Amino acid sequence: MSKLRVVVLGLSLSSSWGNGHATTFRALLKAFAARGHDILFLERDVPWYASHRDLHDPEFCRLEFYSSLDDLGRYRDVVAGADAVIVGSYVPEGVAVGQWVQQTAQGVVAFYDIDTPVTLAKLERGDHEYLTPALIRDYDVYFSFTGGPTLDYLMEHYGSPAARALYCSVDPKAYPALDREKRWDLSYLGTYSPDRQPTLERLLIEPARRAPHLRFVVAGPQYPADIDWPSNVERIDHVPPGDHPAFYAQSRYTLNVTRADMIRAGYSPSVRLFEAAACGTPIISDIWDGIETLLKPGRDIVLAKTSDNVLDVLGTWTETQRKALGASAQARILAEHTAAHRAASMERDLMEAMDRPRRDSSLALEVGA
């Protein structure tokens, strides 16, 4: 097939600090570029990412920054001439950015929602931080972090012409299995979120209190200073992506915790789930609909409701059981859920959108004229 010229306006590619978007975009776009496509990533230049950048010059795409909506107008010609333009969730002033893209682009316009259940909950509250119902109708494709019934809802309730699952994934070369001495019995890697904290309390902090002889770690920024961490829970403020494989390799098990909106929607796997599995680290996870379509409970992953469930695994599973769980998950992810799999499906969905009748974007607002 011919090379596609694609422009992506996403939350961040340059910084993985405090967000899961950067690592998702990095894996996906690297694999998409490997299929022969040309990519320009446009990122809003904001101080909190500028001071924590861990990717400056990606080899798989051009990365450029814009300072404001008016400044985005510098890219009018390249957006107009692109075969496809993809706008991501949580892009600053995303509604105005989306309107401008829909009004400017001559090719396919798509939305990539790496936060779908959160987005839909915001829309139901009338919160249009980065998306409106009208924008959904005018995006040719709605790529969704969430699959299952949510895709039908996006099309039937919001009028999306094509809602397609685009789960997070992993670049196996960036997330290899490493041989490291085990430093922690159970780890968790994730930015603080108030709606995840009760689950983290139940499945890691409480087990740590009850098993002072075991070692735990919570890695990620923005945790409040007043959390009462047990003495056997180590805190790490940030682990850059390049250090994730070593982090997982030093964990006997790692914990997957899902945000409340995503549990309610189901079919919303975190990028950390794929990364840990690719590294061969056994995973203990909270429970939500659709997880069995990705990893088989009891064979590829352990599902836990209570502290007792976690302590049973940490205290009674043999090394043979532990290693078998990690190896099984790794095999499943590498066979079905790599970035190469996602890039192929995104390419197919964009090509299909090119063959459909064009949208009418005449009402979209201009930005940076």
Secondary structure, 3 states (H helix, E strand, C coil): CCCCEEEEEECCCCCCCCCCHHHHHHHHHHHHHHCCCEEEEEEECCHHHHCCCCCCCCCCCEEEEECCHHHHHHHHHHHHHCCEEEEECCCCCHHHHHHHHHHHCCCEEEEEECCHHHHHHHHHCCCCCCCCHHHHHHCCEEEECCCCHHHHHHHHCCCCCCEEECCCCECCCCCCCCCCCCCEEEEEECCCCCCCHHHHHHHHHHHHHHCCCCCEEEECCCCCCCCCCCCCEEEECCCCHHHHHHHHHCEEEEEECCCHHHHHHCCCCCHHHHHHHHCCCCEEECCCCCHHHCCCECCCEEECCCHHHHHHHHHHCCHHHHHHHHHHHHHHHHHHCEHHHHHHHHHHHHHHHHCCCCCCCCCCCCCCC
